[in-house]
Amino acid sequence: MGTSYKADAFVKALSAGLPKPSPTVTGFVKAHTDPNYLYFSPGLTCSFWVPIPTNLIESIDHLRKRPCGGEEHELVHLHL
């Protein structure tokens, strides 16, 4: 999700240079045995889990819990 602006503030920010957004990926997350990592599965499938170091994650938008593969996982936007 991006930044919301009032119209006049956006026009000023546009001429001053808008901030560059961080790369964002959407998918499922689940706990890793190491607290310095999260497991991440891109998209809406939960068949391929990749460990992501938490120090690479700027922020997380929690969208909802969603069923996948007979389990429920947290669906998120990860801002890297």
BATOR-645651 format. One line per field, with one value per residue (C-alpha): residue number from 0; x, y, z. Coordinates in nm, 2 decimals, decimal comma, padded with zeros to 4 digits. Example, Ala and Ser with C-alpha at 12.3 -4.5 7.8 and 13.67 -1.06 7.14 Angstrom:
BEGIN
pos <- [0  1]
px <- [01,23  01,37]
py <- [-00,45  -00,11]
pz <- [00,78  00,71]
//
This chain:
BEGIN
pos <- [0  1  2  3  4  5  6  7  8  9  10  11  12  13  14  15  16  17  18  19  20  21  22  23  24  25  26  27  28  29  30  31  32  33  34  35  36  37  38  39  40  41  42  43  44  45  46  47  48  49  50  51  52  53  54  55  56  57  58  59  60  61  62  63  64  65  66  67  68  69  70  71  72  73  74  75  76  77  78  79]
px <- [00,00  00,13  00,12  -00,21  -00,19  -00,44  -00,44  -00,25  00,01  00,06  00,12  00,38  00,54  00,53  00,73  00,97  01,02  00,82  00,99  01,09  00,87  01,04  01,01  00,69  00,60  00,27  00,23  00,20  00,43  00,48  00,72  01,07  01,26  01,51  01,35  01,58  01,38  01,03  00,92  00,76  00,56  00,49  00,15  -00,16  00,01  00,17  00,37  00,71  00,85  01,16  01,34  01,36  01,60  01,39  01,67  01,58  01,21  01,13  00,77  00,49  00,12  -00,09  -00,39  -00,57  -00,55  -00,63  -00,67  -00,41  -00,30  -00,53  -00,39  -00,44  -00,15  -00,11  -00,13  00,09  00,27  00,64  00,82  01,18]
py <- [00,00  00,34  00,68  00,88  01,25  01,53  01,66  01,98  01,80  01,54  01,82  01,97  01,63  01,55  01,86  01,81  01,44  01,16  00,91  00,58  00,30  -00,01  -00,34  -00,52  -00,89  -01,05  -01,40  -01,62  -01,62  -01,87  -01,90  -02,03  -02,22  -01,93  -01,60  -01,41  -01,56  -01,60  -01,85  -01,69  -01,84  -01,60  -01,54  -01,74  -02,08  -02,23  -02,50  -02,33  -02,18  -01,96  -01,84  -01,46  -01,29  -01,05  -00,79  -00,76  -00,67  -00,30  -00,36  -00,61  -00,54  -00,82  -00,86  -01,16  -01,53  -01,75  -02,12  -02,29  -02,65  -02,77  -02,52  -02,15  -01,90  -01,53  -01,34  -01,03  -00,77  -00,77  -00,44  -00,52]
pz <- [00,00  -00,09  00,08  00,08  00,00  -00,02  -00,38  -00,31  -00,10  -00,38  -00,63  -00,40  -00,34  -00,71  -00,80  -00,51  -00,59  -00,44  -00,21  -00,38  -00,24  -00,10  -00,29  -00,18  -00,21  -00,12  00,01  00,32  00,62  00,90  01,19  01,14  01,41  01,41  01,53  01,29  01,00  00,87  00,62  00,31  00,03  -00,26  -00,41  -00,29  -00,29  00,01  -00,17  -00,17  00,15  00,15  00,47  00,47  00,72  00,93  00,90  00,53  00,61  00,65  00,76  00,73  00,64  00,78  00,54  00,69  00,78  00,48  00,43  00,21  00,17  00,45  00,70  00,77  00,72  00,75  00,42  00,42  00,22  00,30  00,24  00,19]
//
